[in-house]
Amino acid sequence: MTEHSYEQIDDLFVQIRLRLGLVRQSDPATADELKGLITQLEDWVESLVIDSLKLRSLERGPEKPTKSETRRRKRPGRK
C-alpha cells in the first residue's frame, strides 16, 4: 500500500456518506440500509488497516538505537 492509502480510504468513505445523503432525500429506507452496510464495511476496513500497520512494524524489526542512546551506553563509569 502507498503511504497515503489510509487517508484515501477515509476520503472515499466521506464521499460515500455524502452520496448517501443524496439518496436519503429520495429513498430514506434504502439510505438507512446502506448506512448500516457502510458501517459494517468501515469496521472491516479499520480492522484490516490496523492489522496492516502491525504487520509493517513487525517487518521492520526492532529499531536501531539512536546515536545519543549508543553514546550513553558506551560512556565509561556508567552502570
Backbone as a chain_set.jsonl record, in Angstrom:
{"seq": "MTEHSYEQIDDLFVQIRLRLGLVRQSDPATADELKGLITQLEDWVESLVIDSLKLRSLERGPEKPTKSETRRRKRPGRK", "coords": {"N": [[0.836, -1.186, 0.0], [0.382, 2.289, -0.579], [1.907, 5.164, 0.99], [-0.035, 7.072, 1.702], [-2.42, 5.759, 1.566], [-4.27, 5.102, 3.554], [-5.438, 7.507, 4.216], [-6.667, 8.011, 1.82], [-8.574, 6.015, 1.82], [-10.171, 6.88, 3.958], [-11.093, 9.292, 2.831], [-12.583, 8.267, 0.734], [-14.689, 6.982, 2.103], [-15.885, 9.235, 3.187], [-16.833, 10.487, 0.865], [-18.685, 8.556, 0.041], [-20.531, 8.674, 2.126], [-21.482, 11.268, 1.756], [-22.803, 10.999, -0.707], [-24.703, 9.232, 0.116], [-26.315, 10.858, 1.614], [-27.654, 12.204, -0.409], [-29.164, 10.124, -1.499], [-30.812, 9.617, 0.647], [-32.671, 11.686, 0.542], [-34.393, 10.952, -1.511], [-35.039, 8.272, -1.028], [-35.435, 7.219, 1.887], [-35.536, 4.748, 3.346], [-33.897, 2.924, 1.935], [-31.53, 4.348, 2.153], [-31.034, 4.179, 4.913], [-30.589, 1.431, 5.142], [-28.312, 1.151, 3.535], [-26.567, 2.732, 5.014], [-26.145, 1.174, 7.303], [-24.813, -1.012, 6.145], [-22.53, 0.258, 5.175], [-21.357, 1.05, 7.56], [-20.668, -1.452, 8.619], [-18.787, -2.192, 6.697], [-16.854, -0.198, 7.091], [-15.954, -0.94, 9.642], [-14.732, -3.427, 9.069], [-12.717, -2.594, 7.29], [-11.248, -0.881, 8.938], [-10.237, -2.733, 10.778], [-8.612, -4.242, 9.063], [-6.754, -2.291, 8.3], [-5.498, -1.735, 10.741], [-4.346, -4.253, 11.248], [-2.614, -4.329, 9.06], [-0.87, -2.208, 9.661], [0.306, -3.21, 11.992], [1.604, -5.447, 10.938], [3.43, -4.216, 9.216], [5.082, -2.926, 11.091], [6.187, -5.14, 12.359], [7.595, -6.291, 10.257], [9.611, -4.452, 9.845], [11.215, -4.861, 12.006], [13.151, -4.685, 15.095], [13.865, -1.371, 16.139], [16.83, 0.517, 15.44], [19.141, 1.729, 17.892], [19.347, 5.224, 18.71], [21.936, 7.696, 18.053], [22.529, 9.123, 20.393], [21.564, 7.396, 22.362], [23.291, 5.253, 22.003], [25.738, 6.442, 22.651], [25.324, 6.997, 25.371], [25.318, 4.434, 26.416], [27.943, 3.643, 25.985], [29.551, 5.244, 27.562], [32.202, 5.506, 29.862], [32.26, 4.365, 33.245], [29.577, 4.39, 33.7], [26.717, 2.713, 34.903]], "CA": [[0.0, 0.0, 0.0], [1.137, 3.525, -0.577], [1.988, 5.846, 2.286], [-1.247, 7.845, 1.996], [-3.598, 4.973, 1.196], [-5.267, 5.137, 4.631], [-6.155, 8.771, 4.052], [-7.517, 7.844, 0.645], [-9.717, 5.202, 2.25], [-11.039, 7.779, 4.729], [-11.731, 10.21, 1.889], [-13.582, 7.502, -0.006], [-15.857, 6.816, 2.969], [-16.539, 10.547, 3.28], [-17.576, 10.679, -0.376], [-19.83, 7.634, 0.051], [-21.533, 9.215, 3.063], [-22.096, 12.44, 1.124], [-23.757, 10.494, -1.705], [-25.786, 8.611, 0.873], [-27.223, 11.952, 1.96], [-28.499, 12.458, -1.578], [-30.107, 9.008, -1.599], [-31.77, 9.759, 1.756], [-33.722, 12.615, 0.13], [-35.38, 10.294, -2.374], [-35.404, 6.94, -0.54], [-34.879, 7.105, 3.239], [-35.393, 3.357, 3.797], [-32.687, 2.4, 1.297], [-30.399, 5.06, 2.738], [-30.774, 3.581, 6.226], [-29.997, 0.11, 4.922], [-26.944, 1.375, 3.048], [-25.773, 3.266, 6.123], [-25.747, 0.026, 8.113], [-23.817, -1.783, 5.395], [-21.306, 1.054, 5.138], [-20.771, 0.962, 8.897], [-20.019, -2.761, 8.682], [-17.613, -2.134, 5.83], [-15.852, 0.618, 7.789], [-15.387, -1.759, 10.719], [-13.83, -4.401, 8.459], [-11.564, -1.889, 6.743], [-10.459, -0.421, 10.084], [-9.523, -3.9, 11.283], [-7.563, -4.565, 8.098], [-5.73, -1.251, 8.372], [-4.757, -1.965, 11.979], [-3.524, -5.438, 11.017], [-1.576, -3.954, 8.116], [0.119, -1.404, 10.375], [1.031, -4.122, 12.881], [2.478, -6.253, 10.099], [4.53, -3.346, 8.781], [6.017, -2.701, 12.191], [6.899, -6.399, 12.579], [8.513, -6.495, 9.135], [10.759, -3.564, 10.029], [12.059, -5.392, 13.069], [13.434, -3.715, 16.157], [14.519, -0.149, 15.675], [18.205, 0.705, 15.88], [19.236, 2.819, 18.868], [19.833, 6.492, 18.181], [23.324, 7.967, 18.413], [22.627, 9.53, 21.791], [21.383, 6.195, 23.174], [24.523, 4.475, 21.876], [26.768, 7.144, 23.425], [25.054, 6.8, 26.793], [25.692, 3.068, 26.773], [29.388, 3.472, 25.868], [30.279, 6.096, 28.496], [32.842, 4.776, 30.953], [31.807, 4.733, 34.575], [28.111, 4.287, 33.809], [26.258, 1.365, 35.281]], "C": [[0.877, 1.244, 0.0], [1.036, 4.2, 0.772], [0.678, 6.534, 2.666], [-2.529, 7.058, 1.728], [-4.674, 5.002, 2.28], [-6.081, 6.421, 4.576], [-7.094, 8.698, 2.859], [-8.753, 7.017, 0.982], [-10.693, 6.06, 3.038], [-11.796, 8.733, 3.817], [-12.838, 9.506, 1.093], [-14.849, 7.3, 0.824], [-16.606, 8.136, 3.149], [-17.392, 10.78, 2.039], [-18.813, 9.775, -0.429], [-20.925, 8.182, 0.961], [-22.217, 10.457, 2.49], [-23.14, 12.006, 0.09], [-24.958, 9.839, -1.025], [-26.807, 9.667, 1.31], [-28.159, 12.294, 0.81], [-29.552, 11.356, -1.745], [-31.195, 9.151, -0.54], [-32.939, 10.671, 1.357], [-34.803, 11.912, -0.69], [-35.86, 8.951, -1.832], [-34.789, 6.702, 0.842], [-34.662, 5.665, 3.715], [-34.128, 2.723, 3.219], [-31.446, 3.056, 1.879], [-30.044, 4.494, 4.107], [-30.115, 2.211, 6.089], [-28.544, 0.242, 4.459], [-26.037, 1.888, 4.163], [-25.282, 2.132, 7.021], [-24.664, -0.807, 7.436], [-22.477, -1.044, 5.342], [-20.596, 1.009, 6.49], [-20.059, -0.375, 9.076], [-18.722, -2.779, 7.875], [-16.493, -1.317, 6.488], [-15.179, -0.169, 8.907], [-14.387, -2.769, 10.174], [-12.556, -3.723, 7.963], [-10.658, -1.402, 7.875], [-9.631, -1.571, 10.655], [-8.368, -4.281, 10.358], [-6.429, -3.555, 8.137], [-4.87, -1.453, 9.613], [-3.836, -3.172, 11.812], [-2.356, -5.129, 10.082], [-0.473, -3.141, 8.8], [0.952, -2.259, 11.329], [2.036, -4.945, 12.086], [3.674, -5.442, 9.618], [5.557, -3.165, 9.884], [6.799, -3.974, 12.496], [7.922, -6.663, 11.48], [9.763, -5.641, 9.278], [11.724, -4.094, 11.074], [12.322, -4.333, 14.122], [14.196, -2.516, 15.598], [15.932, -0.077, 16.221], [18.24, 1.827, 16.903], [19.772, 4.082, 18.212], [21.261, 6.714, 18.641], [23.461, 8.324, 19.887], [22.439, 8.327, 22.719], [22.647, 5.343, 23.158], [25.63, 5.117, 22.702], [26.566, 6.943, 24.913], [25.492, 5.421, 27.253], [27.207, 2.908, 26.829], [30.177, 4.311, 26.868], [30.91, 5.268, 29.599], [32.302, 5.272, 32.302], [30.313, 4.674, 34.75], [27.742, 2.867, 34.129], [25.378, 0.787, 34.226]], "O": [[1.989, 1.231, 0.527], [0.188, 3.854, 1.595], [0.323, 6.57, 3.844], [-3.611, 7.643, 1.669], [-5.863, 4.935, 1.969], [-7.279, 6.416, 4.86], [-8.189, 9.259, 2.887], [-9.846, 7.291, 0.487], [-11.903, 5.985, 2.823], [-12.992, 8.961, 4.0], [-13.889, 10.086, 0.821], [-15.958, 7.432, 0.307], [-17.833, 8.143, 3.251], [-18.538, 11.217, 2.141], [-19.871, 10.199, -0.897], [-22.104, 8.157, 0.609], [-23.407, 10.669, 2.72], [-24.229, 12.577, 0.021], [-26.079, 9.89, -1.53], [-28.007, 9.399, 1.367], [-29.322, 12.634, 1.029], [-30.699, 11.636, -2.094], [-32.36, 8.847, -0.795], [-34.07, 10.45, 1.789], [-35.984, 12.238, -0.579], [-36.974, 8.529, -2.142], [-33.745, 6.06, 0.956], [-33.69, 5.396, 4.422], [-33.377, 2.061, 3.937], [-30.426, 2.397, 2.078], [-28.864, 4.347, 4.425], [-29.193, 1.879, 6.834], [-27.662, -0.472, 4.937], [-24.867, 1.513, 4.237], [-24.128, 2.134, 7.45], [-23.715, -1.252, 8.082], [-21.417, -1.661, 5.453], [-19.369, 0.937, 6.547], [-18.959, -0.42, 9.628], [-17.703, -3.31, 8.315], [-15.326, -1.705, 6.442], [-13.966, -0.073, 9.093], [-13.313, -2.952, 10.748], [-11.452, -4.218, 8.189], [-9.435, -1.501, 7.777], [-8.456, -1.394, 10.976], [-7.275, -4.604, 10.823], [-5.262, -3.929, 8.019], [-3.645, -1.354, 9.542], [-2.668, -3.114, 12.196], [-1.243, -5.611, 10.29], [0.713, -3.36, 8.55], [2.159, -2.057, 11.459], [3.179, -5.12, 12.508], [4.802, -5.933, 9.617], [6.761, -3.242, 9.64], [7.972, -3.892, 12.86], [8.997, -7.2, 11.748], [10.851, -6.056, 8.879], [12.919, -3.803, 11.026], [11.788, -3.226, 14.055], [15.044, -2.641, 14.715], [16.207, -0.548, 17.325], [17.462, 2.776, 16.806], [20.56, 4.013, 17.268], [21.749, 6.004, 19.52], [24.398, 7.882, 20.553], [23.092, 8.248, 23.759], [23.03, 4.776, 24.182], [26.381, 4.417, 23.381], [27.533, 6.739, 25.647], [25.986, 5.266, 28.37], [27.713, 2.123, 27.631], [31.382, 4.101, 27.007], [30.248, 4.427, 30.207], [31.942, 6.438, 32.46], [29.82, 4.891, 35.857], [28.39, 1.926, 33.672], [24.899, -0.338, 34.37]]}, "num_chains": 1, "name": "protein.A"}
